[in-house]
Amino acid sequence: MGQPKKRADPDALLADEMGELALYPDEFVLIAFDWGSGQLENHEGPDQWQRDYLEDLGRQIRERNFNGHDPVEPVQEAVASGHGIGKSALVAWLILFFMSTRPMCKGTVTATTNDQLRTKTWGELAKWKKLCITEHWFEVGSAAGHLNIHRKGFKEQWRIDGQSCKEENSEAFAGQHAADSSSIYIFDEASGVPDKIWEVAEGGLTDGEPFRLVFGNPTKNSGAFRNCFGSQKHRWNTRQIDSRNVKRTNKKQIQKWIDDYGEDSDFVRVRVRGLFPNASSMQFFPTEDVTAAMSREVEVDPTDPVVLSVDVARFGSDKTVIRGRRGFDCRSIPKRTLDGADTMVVTAAVAEMARTYRPDIIFVDVGGVGGGVYDRLRQLNWPVHPVDFGSKGVMVDGQKPKNKKAEIYLRGRAALRFVALDEDPAFNDEMSAIEYGYAADQTSIQIESKEDLRRRIGYSPDDTDAYCMLWAEPVASRNLDALDVDGYDDVPDDVDSVTGW
């Protein structure tokens, strides 16, 4: 008699099947859960937006074709959405997908608060883990401060942790590497995750097969999550989900919100439509005004004044920015940015632009080292005018500024209704991030300081300062016959050849 055939190990067969699903997260979710029966009797499977997300994620995984040792470009997905669409369920499926298909993977999941992470994100994970075909492979830690899921027998090497997103906990996001596997970061309610955490997480995207998957309601018009849909959009695959288009949402409640607040209110934009607000409560420049200016066309008259402005860098990462305008046209004179330039280099750059565009006036920020640029340009006989941000401001449209900086910001904001700007997502993000308050007298408008903004978003609003300086003082219409004066000796008399008019 022959020896009886040895039965295949069911767990080995399951492991083989999971390996085959490593490139197909959409198929994993359909196979890993017993849709239509048991506790999922009334569930048909993922909603359409979730299916689309999983299919697209699989496409990106297959495109990178990670071979187990040579690093690939990170997969970066950002979802902004209204309420109740099933983000937490999708996060749970993603965690189980990575843990089931990628041996020795490492990951970190965070949310806005510890309670939300523990009760919602990890609560949802525990629920779906019990329903998953690989449930017996893993243990889930749900105690406060010890949130994790790990492979039994590989507690330290094969795990995903839940971590607080407080800035002082940023070290928990550093040093996460899986050179022979996948390094995974998942941010739930990403609008509330501090920029410092985003910055530190960058370090875990340098080797292996890295993922950064972020989800949230678009509550803020500044910060790293907003940048995924703006200045950094070229690095992210983004989608914005309207709650009305998702099966599981409460349509009666949604309609009540729309009736109460209006479809284009910030409340409905954020909580229903998955769109960023037009303005935060203390946002100085309305995003919709900046966006409109970037698509507006304006006519230029030959007598419109030509103005240059110079915001001179003071130190470190700040940049000197030179901007120009013809009337309300801020587009035809290209902006110039200088990094780490001394006052003589800045002066030469301004003089070069002045020879080209023949400005009626050049506004120069004379705070700090800018005074040296102003003095030298004046010595060279250029039509310069000093702007001291800390000096006294004058009323603008009935609004009282705390200082000259607040005054020129008020003027720059008013001009947004008429100007034409270059389409520049980074500039849009910068302007949208700036906030204001009131001085001690509770009547004077005070613009957020450069130091506070740099601390909050990581850089200084040099470009915005330069734009607002274009409106530092009223400038009369130009007298074309008077342009041939000292300081313009090397400029051709033919205006057409210089200005394009």
DOKE-542370 format. One record per residue (C-alpha): residue number from 1; residue in one letter; z, y, x. Coordinates in steps of 0.1 Angstrom, whole numbers. Layout:
BEGIN
NODE  nr rest    c3    c2    c1
NODE NUM    A     Z     Y     X
...
END
This chain:
BEGIN
NODE  nr rest    c3    c2    c1
NODE   1    M     0     0     0
NODE   2    G    -8    34    12
NODE   3    Q    18    61    18
NODE   4    P    23    83   -13
NODE   5    K     8   118    -9
NODE   6    K    32   144     1
NODE   7    R    35   171   -25
NODE   8    A    26   206   -14
NODE   9    D    55   230   -11
NODE  10    P    53   253   -42
NODE  11    D    68   282   -22
NODE  12    A    42   277     5
NODE  13    L    14   278   -21
NODE  14    L    30   309   -36
NODE  15    A    31   325    -1
NODE  16    D    -6   317     4
NODE  17    E   -14   333   -30
NODE  18    M     5   364   -21
NODE  19    G   -13   367    12
NODE  20    E   -46   366    -7
NODE  21    L   -34   394   -30
NODE  22    A   -24   417    -1
NODE  23    L   -57   436    -6
NODE  24    Y   -55   437   -44
NODE  25    P   -24   454   -58
NODE  26    D   -40   456   -93
NODE  27    E   -44   418   -94
NODE  28    F    -9   413   -80
NODE  29    V     6   432  -109
NODE  30    L   -14   412  -134
NODE  31    I    -5   379  -118
NODE  32    A    31   386  -107
NODE  33    F    44   393  -143
NODE  34    D    41   371  -174
NODE  35    W    24   397  -196
NODE  36    G    25   390  -233
NODE  37    S    53   365  -233
NODE  38    G    91   364  -229
NODE  39    Q   106   398  -222
NODE  40    L    71   412  -219
NODE  41    E    60   398  -252
NODE  42    N    50   433  -265
NODE  43    H    35   445  -232
NODE  44    E    -3   442  -227
NODE  45    G     0   451  -190
NODE  46    P    -4   483  -170
NODE  47    D   -16   515  -188
NODE  48    Q   -51   526  -179
NODE  49    W   -39   553  -155
NODE  50    Q   -17   527  -137
NODE  51    R   -46   503  -134
NODE  52    D   -68   531  -120
NODE  53    Y   -41   540   -95
NODE  54    L   -37   503   -84
NODE  55    E   -74   497   -81
NODE  56    D   -79   528   -60
NODE  57    L   -50   519   -38
NODE  58    G   -66   485   -32
NODE  59    R   -99   501   -24
NODE  60    Q   -82   522     3
NODE  61    I   -64   492    17
NODE  62    R   -96   473    20
NODE  63    E  -115   502    36
NODE  64    R   -89   504    64
NODE  65    N   -90   466    70
NODE  66    F   -57   465    90
NODE  67    N   -60   436   115
NODE  68    G   -22   432   121
NODE  69    H   -20   452   154
NODE  70    D   -44   481   157
NODE  71    P   -31   511   137
NODE  72    V   -51   525   108
NODE  73    E   -51   559    90
NODE  74    P   -23   563    65
NODE  75    V   -29   558    28
NODE  76    Q   -16   589    11
NODE  77    E   -15   591   -27
NODE  78    A    -1   619   -48
NODE  79    V     4   619   -86
NODE  80    A    15   649  -105
NODE  81    S    22   642  -142
NODE  82    G    39   650  -174
NODE  83    H    70   632  -187
NODE  84    G    72   596  -198
NODE  85    I    40   581  -184
NODE  86    G    57   551  -166
NODE  87    K    60   564  -130
NODE  88    S    92   545  -123
NODE  89    A    77   512  -135
NODE  90    L    47   517  -112
NODE  91    V    71   525   -83
NODE  92    A    89   492   -89
NODE  93    W    56   473   -90
NODE  94    L    45   489   -57
NODE  95    I    78   480   -40
NODE  96    L    75   444   -52
NODE  97    F    38   443   -41
NODE  98    F    45   454    -6
NODE  99    M    76   432    -2
NODE 100    S    57   401   -16
NODE 101    T    24   405     4
NODE 102    R    35   421    37
NODE 103    P    59   401    59
NODE 104    M    82   423    80
NODE 105    C    73   455    62
NODE 106    K    97   484    64
NODE 107    G   100   511    37
NODE 108    T   120   540    24
NODE 109    V   122   552   -12
NODE 110    T   138   585   -22
NODE 111    A   143   606   -53
NODE 112    T   157   640   -62
NODE 113    T   193   629   -67
NODE 114    N   214   599   -58
NODE 115    D   220   592   -95
NODE 116    Q   183   593  -103
NODE 117    L   176   570   -74
NODE 118    R   203   546   -83
NODE 119    T   201   545  -121
NODE 120    K   164   551  -127
NODE 121    T   144   541   -96
NODE 122    W   166   512   -85
NODE 123    G   175   502  -120
NODE 124    E   138   499  -128
NODE 125    L   132   479   -96
NODE 126    A   160   454  -105
NODE 127    K   145   450  -140
NODE 128    W   110   442  -127
NODE 129    K   123   421   -98
NODE 130    K   139   396  -124
NODE 131    L   105   393  -141
NODE 132    C    84   389  -109
NODE 133    I    70   356   -98
NODE 134    T    85   361   -63
NODE 135    E   119   371   -77
NODE 136    H   137   342   -58
NODE 137    W   125   355   -24
NODE 138    F   145   388   -26
NODE 139    E   179   402   -30
NODE 140    V   185   437   -44
NODE 141    G   215   459   -33
NODE 142    S   224   483   -60
NODE 143    A   257   497   -48
NODE 144    A   259   535   -42
NODE 145    G   250   542    -6
NODE 146    H   236   507    -1
NODE 147    L   204   506   -22
NODE 148    N   179   481    -7
NODE 149    I   156   452   -14
NODE 150    H   152   426    14
NODE 151    R   137   392    20
NODE 152    K   164   365    21
NODE 153    G   170   354    57
NODE 154    F   153   386    71
NODE 155    K   177   413    59
NODE 156    E   171   437    88
NODE 157    Q   134   430    96
NODE 158    W   118   429    61
NODE 159    R   132   455    37
NODE 160    I   128   487    17
NODE 161    D   158   511    14
NODE 162    G   167   537   -11
NODE 163    Q   179   569     6
NODE 164    S   192   603    -4
NODE 165    C   167   631     2
NODE 166    K   193   657    12
NODE 167    E   181   675    43
NODE 168    E   212   664    63
NODE 169    N   201   628    57
NODE 170    S   167   634    73
NODE 171    E   175   610   102
NODE 172    A   174   581    77
NODE 173    F   137   587    74
NODE 174    A   130   588   111
NODE 175    G   122   559   134
NODE 176    Q   107   538   107
NODE 177    H    80   518   124
NODE 178    A    62   485   116
NODE 179    A    35   482   142
NODE 180    D    25   447   131
NODE 181    S    30   453    94
NODE 182    S    33   482    69
NODE 183    S    55   513    70
NODE 184    I    60   526    35
NODE 185    Y    74   559    21
NODE 186    I    77   564   -16
NODE 187    F    89   597   -31
NODE 188    D    99   597   -67
NODE 189    E   102   632   -83
NODE 190    A    86   645   -51
NODE 191    S    88   682   -61
NODE 192    G   125   681   -54
NODE 193    V   122   664   -20
NODE 194    P   129   690     8
NODE 195    D   101   698    31
NODE 196    K   122   686    61
NODE 197    I   121   651    47
NODE 198    W    83   652    44
NODE 199    E    81   664    80
NODE 200    V   104   637    94
NODE 201    A    85   610    74
NODE 202    E    53   619    93
NODE 203    G    68   600   123
NODE 204    G    65   567   104
NODE 205    L    28   571    98
NODE 206    T    16   566   134
NODE 207    D    13   528   138
NODE 208    G     6   497   118
NODE 209    E    -6   501    82
NODE 210    P    13   532    69
NODE 211    F    16   543    33
NODE 212    R    30   575    18
NODE 213    L    29   574   -20
NODE 214    V    44   603   -39
NODE 215    F    50   609   -76
NODE 216    G    65   638   -96
NODE 217    N    64   664  -123
NODE 218    P    48   695  -108
NODE 219    T    78   718  -112
NODE 220    K    74   740   -82
NODE 221    N    45   762   -70
NODE 222    S    55   759   -33
NODE 223    G    65   732   -10
NODE 224    A    51   700     4
NODE 225    F    43   683   -29
NODE 226    R    24   714   -41
NODE 227    N     5   714    -8
NODE 228    C    -8   679   -15
NODE 229    F   -29   695   -42
NODE 230    G   -37   726   -23
NODE 231    S   -39   733    15
NODE 232    Q   -34   696    24
NODE 233    K   -56   682    -4
NODE 234    H   -82   670    22
NODE 235    R   -55   645    35
NODE 236    W   -45   631     1
NODE 237    N   -59   612   -28
NODE 238    T   -46   631   -58
NODE 239    R   -45   627   -95
NODE 240    Q   -29   647  -123
NODE 241    I   -19   627  -154
NODE 242    D   -17   643  -189
NODE 243    S    11   626  -209
NODE 244    R   -11   629  -241
NODE 245    N   -36   604  -225
NODE 246    V   -10   577  -219
NODE 247    K    -3   551  -246
NODE 248    R    35   548  -241
NODE 249    T    44   585  -245
NODE 250    N    61   600  -275
NODE 251    K    32   619  -290
NODE 252    K    53   635  -318
NODE 253    Q    77   650  -292
NODE 254    I    48   662  -271
NODE 255    Q    32   680  -301
NODE 256    K    65   696  -309
NODE 257    W    66   710  -274
NODE 258    I    31   723  -277
NODE 259    D    39   739  -311
NODE 260    D    70   755  -298
NODE 261    Y    58   768  -264
NODE 262    G    20   769  -265
NODE 263    E    -4   746  -247
NODE 264    D    -8   769  -217
NODE 265    S    29   777  -213
NODE 266    D    44   766  -180
NODE 267    F    67   743  -200
NODE 268    V    38   723  -214
NODE 269    R    18   726  -182
NODE 270    V    46   709  -162
NODE 271    R    61   685  -188
NODE 272    V    29   674  -205
NODE 273    R    -3   683  -187
NODE 274    G     8   674  -152
NODE 275    L    -3   709  -139
NODE 276    F    16   732  -117
NODE 277    P    32   762  -133
NODE 278    N    14   795  -133
NODE 279    A    46   811  -120
NODE 280    S    81   801  -111
NODE 281    S   109   822  -125
NODE 282    M   111   843   -93
NODE 283    Q    76   838   -79
NODE 284    F    61   871   -69
NODE 285    F    24   865   -69
NODE 286    P    12   846  -100
NODE 287    T    -9   816   -89
NODE 288    E   -34   822  -116
NODE 289    D   -41   857  -103
NODE 290    V   -46   845   -68
NODE 291    T   -69   817   -80
NODE 292    A   -89   841  -101
NODE 293    A   -93   865   -72
NODE 294    M  -108   837   -51
NODE 295    S  -136   831   -76
NODE 296    R  -142   868   -86
NODE 297    E  -173   887   -76
NODE 298    V  -171   925   -71
NODE 299    E  -196   952   -66
NODE 300    V  -193   975   -36
NODE 301    D  -203  1011   -36
NODE 302    P  -213  1028    -3
NODE 303    T  -185  1053    -8
NODE 304    D  -158  1027   -11
NODE 305    P  -133  1031    17
NODE 306    V  -132  1005    45
NODE 307    V   -97   996    55
NODE 308    L   -83   973    82
NODE 309    S   -47   961    84
NODE 310    V   -28   945   113
NODE 311    D     3   923   109
NODE 312    V    15   919   145
NODE 313    A    33   886   154
NODE 314    R    68   890   167
NODE 315    F    76   856   182
NODE 316    G    73   818   181
NODE 317    S    50   803   155
NODE 318    D    42   837   138
NODE 319    K     5   847   140
NODE 320    T   -11   881   143
NODE 321    V   -34   886   113
NODE 322    I   -61   913   110
NODE 323    R   -76   917    75
NODE 324    G  -102   941    61
NODE 325    R  -116   953    28
NODE 326    R  -144   974    14
NODE 327    G  -130   988   -18
NODE 328    F  -119   957   -37
NODE 329    D  -140   934   -16
NODE 330    C  -116   915     7
NODE 331    R  -142   888    14
NODE 332    S  -171   904    34
NODE 333    I  -149   914    63
NODE 334    P  -137   881    79
NODE 335    K  -101   877    86
NODE 336    R   -91   872   122
NODE 337    T   -60   853   133
NODE 338    L   -45   855   168
NODE 339    D   -20   829   181
NODE 340    G     4   839   208
NODE 341    A   -15   871   218
NODE 342    D     1   900   236
NODE 343    T    -2   936   224
NODE 344    M   -32   944   246
NODE 345    V   -51   914   234
NODE 346    V   -43   924   198
NODE 347    T   -54   960   204
NODE 348    A   -87   948   219
NODE 349    A   -93   926   189
NODE 350    V   -86   954   164
NODE 351    A  -108   978   183
NODE 352    E  -137   952   183
NODE 353    M  -134   949   145
NODE 354    A  -132   987   142
NODE 355    R  -164   992   161
NODE 356    T  -181   967   138
NODE 357    Y  -168   978   104
NODE 358    R  -161  1015   110
NODE 359    P  -128  1017    90
NODE 360    D  -116  1049    74
NODE 361    I   -81  1038    82
NODE 362    I   -63  1011   101
NODE 363    F   -28  1002    88
NODE 364    V    -6   988   116
NODE 365    D    28   971   111
NODE 366    V    49   991   136
NODE 367    G    80   969   134
NODE 368    G    89   951   166
NODE 369    V    61   948   191
NODE 370    G    36   963   166
NODE 371    G    46   997   177
NODE 372    G    28   991   210
NODE 373    V    -4   982   193
NODE 374    Y    -2  1013   171
NODE 375    D     4  1036   201
NODE 376    R   -25  1022   221
NODE 377    L   -50  1023   192
NODE 378    R   -39  1059   185
NODE 379    Q   -44  1067   222
NODE 380    L   -80  1053   219
NODE 381    N   -86  1077   190
NODE 382    W   -89  1051   162
NODE 383    P   -77  1063   127
NODE 384    V   -44  1044   127
NODE 385    H   -16  1048   102
NODE 386    P    19  1033   108
NODE 387    V    35  1010    83
NODE 388    D    73  1004    86
NODE 389    F    84   976    63
NODE 390    G   120   987    65
NODE 391    S   114  1023    56
NODE 392    K   119  1038    21
NODE 393    G    94  1028    -6
NODE 394    V    81  1048   -35
NODE 395    M    78  1037   -72
NODE 396    V    48  1016   -81
NODE 397    D    38  1014  -118
NODE 398    G    74  1023  -128
NODE 399    Q    89   996  -106
NODE 400    K   114  1006   -79
NODE 401    P   110   989   -45
NODE 402    K   139   983   -22
NODE 403    N   118   993     8
NODE 404    K    82   998    20
NODE 405    K    76   961    22
NODE 406    A    84   957   -15
NODE 407    E    62   987   -22
NODE 408    I    31   973    -5
NODE 409    Y    38   939   -21
NODE 410    L    38   955   -55
NODE 411    R     5   973   -46
NODE 412    G   -10   941   -34
NODE 413    R     0   922   -65
NODE 414    A   -15   949   -88
NODE 415    A   -47   948   -68
NODE 416    L   -51   910   -73
NODE 417    R   -64   918  -108
NODE 418    F   -95   934   -93
NODE 419    V  -101   920   -57
NODE 420    A  -124   893   -44
NODE 421    L  -107   870   -19
NODE 422    D  -121   841     2
NODE 423    E  -114   807   -14
NODE 424    D   -85   796     9
NODE 425    P   -60   770    -4
NODE 426    A   -36   776    24
NODE 427    F   -35   814    16
NODE 428    N   -30   805   -21
NODE 429    D    -1   782   -13
NODE 430    E    15   809    10
NODE 431    M    12   836   -17
NODE 432    S    24   813   -44
NODE 433    A    55   804   -24
NODE 434    I    69   839   -20
NODE 435    E    98   848   -42
NODE 436    Y   116   880   -50
NODE 437    G   150   892   -63
NODE 438    Y   169   924   -68
NODE 439    A   189   945   -43
NODE 440    A   226   952   -47
NODE 441    D   218   980   -72
NODE 442    Q   202   954   -95
NODE 443    T   173   978  -101
NODE 444    S   153   977   -68
NODE 445    I   128   948   -63
NODE 446    Q   134   930   -30
NODE 447    I   109   905   -15
NODE 448    E   122   873     1
NODE 449    S   127   878    39
NODE 450    K   104   862    64
NODE 451    E   133   843    78
NODE 452    D   143   828    44
NODE 453    L   107   819    36
NODE 454    R   102   803    70
NODE 455    R   134   783    65
NODE 456    R   122   772    30
NODE 457    I    85   764    36
NODE 458    G    83   761    74
NODE 459    Y    62   791    83
NODE 460    S    60   829    81
NODE 461    P    38   848    54
NODE 462    D    18   867    80
NODE 463    D   -14   864    61
NODE 464    T     2   878    29
NODE 465    D    17   907    48
NODE 466    A   -17   916    62
NODE 467    Y   -33   914    28
NODE 468    C    -6   936    12
NODE 469    M    -9   962    40
NODE 470    L   -45   968    30
NODE 471    W   -29   987     1
NODE 472    A    -1  1004    21
NODE 473    E   -13  1039    11
NODE 474    P   -40  1053   -12
NODE 475    V   -73  1058     7
NODE 476    A   -99  1083    -5
NODE 477    S  -135  1074    -9
NODE 478    R  -154  1078    23
NODE 479    N  -176  1107    34
NODE 480    L  -205  1089    51
NODE 481    D  -216  1121    69
NODE 482    A  -182  1124    85
NODE 483    L  -182  1090   102
NODE 484    D  -198  1101   134
NODE 485    V  -165  1112   150
NODE 486    D  -147  1104   182
NODE 487    G  -137  1068   183
NODE 488    Y  -170  1057   168
NODE 489    D  -193  1069   197
NODE 490    D  -206  1034   204
NODE 491    V  -214  1026   168
NODE 492    P  -250  1030   156
NODE 493    D  -257  1060   133
NODE 494    D  -275  1037   110
NODE 495    V  -248  1027    85
NODE 496    D  -270   999    70
NODE 497    S  -271   981   103
NODE 498    V  -233   980   106
NODE 499    T  -220   975    71
NODE 500    G  -247   956    53
NODE 501    W  -250   983    26
END
